[in-house]
Amino acid sequence: MKAGTNLEKVLEAGNFAVTAEVGPPKGASANAVQKKCEVVKSCSDAINVTDNQTAVVRMSSTAGAVLLKQMGADPVMQMTCRDRNRIAIQSDILGAVALGIGNILAISGDHHILGNHPGAKGVFDIDSMQLIQTMKMLRDDNQFICGDKVAGDVPIFIGAVESAFSDPVEFRVTRLAKKVNAGADFIQTQGVFDVEQFAKWMKGVTDRGLDEQTHILAGIIPMKSAGMARYMRDYVSGVYVPDELVKRMENADDAKEEGLKIMLEIIDQLEDVDGVHGIHIMAVGWEDIVPVIVEKAGLLPRPIV
Amino acid sequence: MIIVEQKPVDEIQRMIAPYERVLILGCGTCVTVCNAGGEREVSFLHDALLLAEVESKEISHTFVEHTVKRQCDEEFLDLIAEEANDVDAILSLACGIGAQSIAERFPEMVVLPGVNTSFMGMAKQWGVWDERCTACGDCRLDDTAGICPITRCTKGILNGPCAGTKNGKCEVSPEMDCAWILIYQRLERLGQLDKMRRYYPPRNFRPIPRPRRIMASPSIVAVGGSHG
């Protein structure tokens, strides 16, 4: 075991994992985090806490993750490279582990110009690949980036993200391999809407044996409306929403119901894709749907490991 | 070359307000090429400032104009030493280096920047300039097919492309090319895609802390002198 978190145990035992996501509030209310956690806790194995997603200032992911931990959930603390240099990054990792956080997920971070402080100085001192490697060095070599020794153990179950649909598509398996080599223990992918294309990417992944070195959780984004489907198709990087699904959403009498139906079909298909070890549900601002999805997908109860 | 943009006339008017006699000083190199601070622009700005004064019915300044070959070299500034004695301020249309050279050469003189120094770049077409180098001091163009990810990737990452690319464009703007897609395509053309598979460790930013200084080796100084 690398960190012995619930997520790690569930995956190592060979279960089909379910992770969910909680976005911290634009304020200091612990209750706001706790309420969302309460909704998704019993139907997931671990819960991501986003790090100022879309570059909009929110409560820190470390604080959010600690609040989740206090409620008995297993947090996945997201960490972007946008807002901290390598000194702050390593320091925050040590602090998070000291507070009982075991899963840390590395991402580049949405560019700050897209957020609510577009005049901020973007840091990007290291990139997500280097952040993965940094966590591995802290954990396996007891070493900081500079080579100095770390005092004591730094148990982390290292997470990363990848998108099967971002350009250049033919490079995305190689980029995943880079992340696995750098130290990613689990991968959460960007939302999957086209399982056939995703399965092609997974074929590349399994052909290289990467699924045996890392756990891949396929991303699920529940769609609430036809507008949301169109927006994701046209504007969200790394997401490919086939026109056929957009049409289904547009023609539906009850868009939410249709969105749920689509998600369940996708999950059903993903369970049969070789090398997929679970799903990661990103129900941004629609946490209530998560227990419904997990139950209807037949993924309850969650394993006790 | 260094790309600059002229400041709006009203901002320049506010800057020069306290000074009666102003020397508008152009520069004959980069800022001439990017149409912002050469002889022509000095003359245009002179006219614009005069016109603005006439319109406001408050004639309170006298202007002189001059354009030197390079403001960033002291030997060219010697040529304006006399003129500088007769003015209260120098409005420099050179880059920030030129303006600061004046401040260093004329310790008693007020120096005002007439332009904003934007970046180091190249002309793409008439009137369009693109940034190409950040002078990071640690060039990696050999790894990236001659396309700089530090400058052209909005996140300056070394192990790109991130997932923020869509249709070959950056998440920041649908108009902006993703640098890493360009790098990928060019490496592919060059048969060097193996360079994309490598892991690039964190950069050494030690060359960055400012201000930097470069000392020529003694042999170069002996042959070329201190100024070309």
HADDOCK unambig.tbl for C-alpha pairs under 7 A between the chains (distance, minus, plus):
assign (segid A and resid 111 and name CA) (segid B and resid 172 and name CA) 6.68 0.50 0.50
assign (segid A and resid 113 and name CA) (segid B and resid 172 and name CA) 6.90 0.50 0.50
assign (segid A and resid 114 and name CA) (segid B and resid 172 and name CA) 6.72 0.50 0.50
assign (segid A and resid 124 and name CA) (segid B and resid 155 and name CA) 6.05 0.50 0.50
assign (segid A and resid 124 and name CA) (segid B and resid 156 and name CA) 6.95 0.50 0.50
assign (segid A and resid 126 and name CA) (segid B and resid 202 and name CA) 5.62 0.50 0.50
assign (segid A and resid 127 and name CA) (segid B and resid 157 and name CA) 5.59 0.50 0.50
assign (segid A and resid 127 and name CA) (segid B and resid 158 and name CA) 6.99 0.50 0.50
assign (segid A and resid 129 and name CA) (segid B and resid 159 and name CA) 6.47 0.50 0.50
assign (segid A and resid 130 and name CA) (segid B and resid 201 and name CA) 6.20 0.50 0.50
assign (segid A and resid 130 and name CA) (segid B and resid 202 and name CA) 6.28 0.50 0.50
assign (segid A and resid 162 and name CA) (segid B and resid 163 and name CA) 6.95 0.50 0.50
assign (segid A and resid 163 and name CA) (segid B and resid 163 and name CA) 6.14 0.50 0.50
assign (segid A and resid 166 and name CA) (segid B and resid 163 and name CA) 5.77 0.50 0.50
assign (segid A and resid 166 and name CA) (segid B and resid 165 and name CA) 6.17 0.50 0.50
assign (segid A and resid 166 and name CA) (segid B and resid 166 and name CA) 6.33 0.50 0.50
assign (segid A and resid 167 and name CA) (segid B and resid 165 and name CA) 6.24 0.50 0.50
assign (segid A and resid 167 and name CA) (segid B and resid 166 and name CA) 6.42 0.50 0.50
assign (segid A and resid 167 and name CA) (segid B and resid 167 and name CA) 6.78 0.50 0.50
assign (segid A and resid 167 and name CA) (segid B and resid 168 and name CA) 6.40 0.50 0.50
assign (segid A and resid 168 and name CA) (segid B and resid 181 and name CA) 6.70 0.50 0.50
assign (segid A and resid 174 and name CA) (segid B and resid 197 and name CA) 6.63 0.50 0.50
assign (segid A and resid 178 and name CA) (segid B and resid 197 and name CA) 6.87 0.50 0.50
assign (segid A and resid 178 and name CA) (segid B and resid 199 and name CA) 6.74 0.50 0.50
assign (segid A and resid 237 and name CA) (segid B and resid 163 and name CA) 6.48 0.50 0.50
assign (segid A and resid 237 and name CA) (segid B and resid 164 and name CA) 5.06 0.50 0.50
assign (segid A and resid 237 and name CA) (segid B and resid 165 and name CA) 5.71 0.50 0.50
assign (segid A and resid 237 and name CA) (segid B and resid 166 and name CA) 5.16 0.50 0.50
assign (segid A and resid 237 and name CA) (segid B and resid 171 and name CA) 6.72 0.50 0.50
assign (segid A and resid 238 and name CA) (segid B and resid 163 and name CA) 5.67 0.50 0.50
assign (segid A and resid 238 and name CA) (segid B and resid 164 and name CA) 6.62 0.50 0.50
assign (segid A and resid 238 and name CA) (segid B and resid 165 and name CA) 6.98 0.50 0.50
assign (segid A and resid 238 and name CA) (segid B and resid 166 and name CA) 6.69 0.50 0.50
